[in-house]
Amino acid sequence: MKNIPLFIIASSIFFSGCVTPQVAINPRADFSGINRVAVITFTGSKGNIAADLMTQSLLASGVDVIERQQLSSVLKEHQLTASGGFDRATAKKIGKLLGVDALFLGSVVETTPATSYLINTSGGNSLSKVNEVAGSHMRSEGAVMGLPDSQLVTTAASTSLISRMVDIETGSVLWSASMSYDGFDITSAMSGITRAFVRSLVPIWPAILKPL
């Protein structure tokens, strides 16, 4: 891998995630009756963070969302399990108890933390050798003192999320989306995805008052 400009390498590291989510919409869905929603904890690693960020993105767009602490209390009180696979009866019961019209569920498919690399260059900006340093959330530090023709560059953290909106009355999936994204850390990558998820709902869901 020689004669590759360093800025191209850095760009490919930080912007390799998908730009928009893959979205599927139920052609029979009527979003006009969906006014209040709850976000269930996503399954997988860091599922709580993903659900919190989905809640934040929905709130920022003007959607009426149940506070997640309230959701947890109701589920615990009534001995209900919120998971990606609960049945229609459970979804309907949760919806009635919370006074919501739909539930957002999801899964964290993959999370990869940021990693630092020591890049040794020669002859200007051409790449000579790349050595992994360690898992880290460090950003690019530029030249490394004491190591001529070297730079420290950090890959973006990456994550993949899947989410869906379920009608509590029918149990039907109204909307589903999946996306992979890169960020300086896992939280920023997840935030980028949840914001994109909400943006994909703008054309079909009247409850969104302030498009992100």
Phi and psi in degrees as a GROMACS rama.xvg file:
@    title "Ramachandran Plot"
@    xaxis  label "Phi"
@    yaxis  label "Psi"
@TYPE xy
-115.287  160.936  LYS-2
61.85  30.4017  ASN-3
-104.237  117.106  ILE-4
-55.6483  138.633  PRO-5
-61.5967  -36.5744  LEU-6
-66.6012  -27.4816  PHE-7
-70.5235  -41.5022  ILE-8
-59.5902  -47.4597  ILE-9
-61.6953  -41.1449  ALA-10
-63.4735  -42.093  SER-11
-67.7117  -29.6062  SER-12
-68.0721  -47.4783  ILE-13
-86.3365  -15.4443  PHE-14
-128.737  36.2777  PHE-15
-87.4186  -8.3808  SER-16
-73.3204  162.424  GLY-17
-66.7603  145.98  CYS-18
-84.0851  -37.7156  VAL-19
-129.274  153.587  THR-20
-77.3089  157.605  PRO-21
-85.7702  121.538  GLN-22
-121.732  139.713  VAL-23
-125.952  133.439  ALA-24
-123.008  131.818  ILE-25
-66.4816  118.274  ASN-26
-65.4055  -16.5541  PRO-27
-94.9541  -1.72421  ARG-28
-71.4022  140.392  ALA-29
-116.877  101.526  ASP-30
-80.5384  -8.34703  PHE-31
-65.7765  -24.567  SER-32
-93.6424  1.97237  GLY-33
-95.7895  102.827  ILE-34
-114.199  -32.1084  ASN-35
-130.206  135.969  ARG-36
-134.52  165.393  VAL-37
-129.564  149.213  ALA-38
-112.604  116.254  VAL-39
-82.0259  147.193  ILE-40
-54.0987  129.573  THR-41
-69.6459  149.065  PHE-42
-79.764  158.225  THR-43
96.1301  175.528  GLY-44
-60.8946  132.497  SER-45
62.908  30.8889  LYS-46
-63.7527  -32.9325  GLY-47
-63.8679  -42.1907  ASN-48
-63.9907  -43.8391  ILE-49
-60.047  -42.9577  ALA-50
-67.5897  -39.4178  ALA-51
-62.9439  -40.9513  ASP-52
-70.7727  -33.6645  LEU-53
-65.2919  -42.0383  MET-54
-60.1361  -45.6175  THR-55
-61.4757  -43.5355  GLN-56
-65.4754  -38.2094  SER-57
-66.5336  -44.6327  LEU-58
-61.4034  -41.3032  LEU-59
-63.5784  -22.353  ALA-60
-94.6542  4.39883  SER-61
91.4972  9.1478  GLY-62
-79.8152  143.042  VAL-63
-81.6008  109.931  ASP-64
-121.311  134.176  VAL-65
-66.7749  138.213  ILE-66
-62.529  133.744  GLU-67
-66.9599  -27.4197  ARG-68
-64.974  -40.2059  GLN-69
-64.0046  -40.9236  GLN-70
-59.897  -46.8435  LEU-71
-61.8167  -39.5948  SER-72
-64.6667  -42.9241  SER-73
-64.9657  -43.7865  VAL-74
-62.6188  -42.2352  LEU-75
-67.8579  -42.8099  LYS-76
-61.8644  -38.4551  GLU-77
-100.623  11.6162  HIS-78
52.8248  46.6027  GLN-79
-104.254  146.158  LEU-80
-106.946  120.859  THR-81
-95.2642  109.769  ALA-82
-143.197  172.372  SER-83
-67.0456  -11.063  GLY-84
-120.337  17.7628  GLY-85
-70.4927  154.766  PHE-86
-82.1649  175.96  ASP-87
-62.3202  -39.6705  ARG-88
-62.9613  -41.7258  ALA-89
-65.9794  -43.5036  THR-90
-58.9037  -41.9948  ALA-91
-66.8494  -39.7  LYS-92
-65.9549  -44.0456  LYS-93
-60.6256  -43.8177  ILE-94
-60.2374  -43.1167  GLY-95
-67.94  -41.271  LYS-96
-64.6451  -35.6989  LEU-97
-94.099  -13.3332  LEU-98
71.0654  37.7782  GLY-99
-112.987  159.66  VAL-100
-97.7178  -22.3624  ASP-101
-153.989  158.346  ALA-102
-119.235  140.742  LEU-103
-100.54  125.98  PHE-104
-120.033  166.902  LEU-105
-172.775  175.145  GLY-106
-138.311  140.055  SER-107
-92.4943  108.885  VAL-108
-80.1628  -40.0698  VAL-109
-157.227  142.512  GLU-110
-136.278  131.562  THR-111
-128.056  117.487  THR-112
-69.414  164.025  PRO-113
-64.215  149.339  ALA-114
-134.752  137.23  THR-115
-92.5751  142.03  SER-116
-129.269  138.907  TYR-117
-95.5317  115.995  LEU-118
-104.494  118.026  ILE-119
-94.5125  124.229  ASN-120
-114.156  158.722  THR-121
-146.223  147.528  SER-122
64.1627  45.1278  GLY-123
94.6966  -122.357  GLY-124
-106.068  19.603  ASN-125
-85.2745  143.938  SER-126
-83.4909  132.258  LEU-127
-109.85  -47.2537  SER-128
-155.227  143.194  LYS-129
-123.819  126.034  VAL-130
-121.597  129.041  ASN-131
-71.3456  134.329  GLU-132
-92.7412  -59.9706  VAL-133
-178.56  161.62  ALA-134
-63.7894  131.738  GLY-135
-165.015  158.735  SER-136
-105.112  18.0117  HIS-137
-67.8102  146.994  MET-138
-94.0758  175.978  ARG-139
-59.2148  131.309  SER-140
-102.063  -2.98114  GLU-141
77.9573  -144.204  GLY-142
-66.1664  145.798  ALA-143
-99.5383  122.09  VAL-144
-61.4978  132.828  MET-145
86.6483  -5.40379  GLY-146
-123.834  94.631  LEU-147
-58.7186  146.228  PRO-148
56.2029  40.1612  ASP-149
-130.41  151.296  SER-150
-140.962  148.495  GLN-151
-102.298  120.138  LEU-152
-125.871  141.076  VAL-153
-114.101  130.01  THR-154
-68.1296  157.758  THR-155
-75.0621  149.166  ALA-156
-73.1708  149.477  ALA-157
-133.388  152.679  SER-158
-151.036  158.949  THR-159
-129.775  129.567  SER-160
-124.259  149.082  LEU-161
-125.419  135.639  ILE-162
-139.744  156.71  SER-163
-149.22  152.078  ARG-164
-106.71  126.304  MET-165
-116.049  128.435  VAL-166
-71.6225  124.469  ASP-167
-72.5796  -23.4299  ILE-168
-76.2681  -44.719  GLU-169
-102.207  -20.5186  THR-170
78.0241  3.96087  GLY-171
-77.272  143.517  SER-172
-79.1421  121.087  VAL-173
-88.999  -34.7691  LEU-174
-152.562  143.142  TRP-175
-144.024  143.952  SER-176
-148.435  150.845  ALA-177
-138.124  150.37  SER-178
-164.313  145.628  MET-179
-113.263  144.824  SER-180
-153.81  152.436  TYR-181
-111.125  146.424  ASP-182
-152.314  176.685  GLY-183
-66.8565  -26.0778  PHE-184
-148.837  175.553  ASP-185
-61.5183  -40.7168  ILE-186
-62.0583  -45.5637  THR-187
-67.5494  -33.2413  SER-188
-66.4344  -43.999  ALA-189
-64.3193  -39.684  MET-190
-61.5973  -41.2595  SER-191
-60.1755  -38.1739  GLY-192
-70.5525  -47.7175  ILE-193
-64.5908  -34.5029  THR-194
-65.6004  -40.0865  ARG-195
-66.9828  -36.8701  ALA-196
-58.7488  -48.3943  PHE-197
-63.9907  -40.7232  VAL-198
-60.0869  -33.9334  ARG-199
-68.4935  -18.755  SER-200
-88.8127  -13.4924  LEU-201
-54.5772  -46.7485  VAL-202
-69.2096  -15.8132  PRO-203
-119.326  -11.1995  ILE-204
-121.59  106.748  TRP-205
-63.4793  -19.6929  PRO-206
-67.8241  -15.7909  ALA-207
-80.1538  111.602  ILE-208
-96.941  -27.039  LEU-209
-130.703  86.5715  LYS-210
-54.4224  134.741  PRO-211
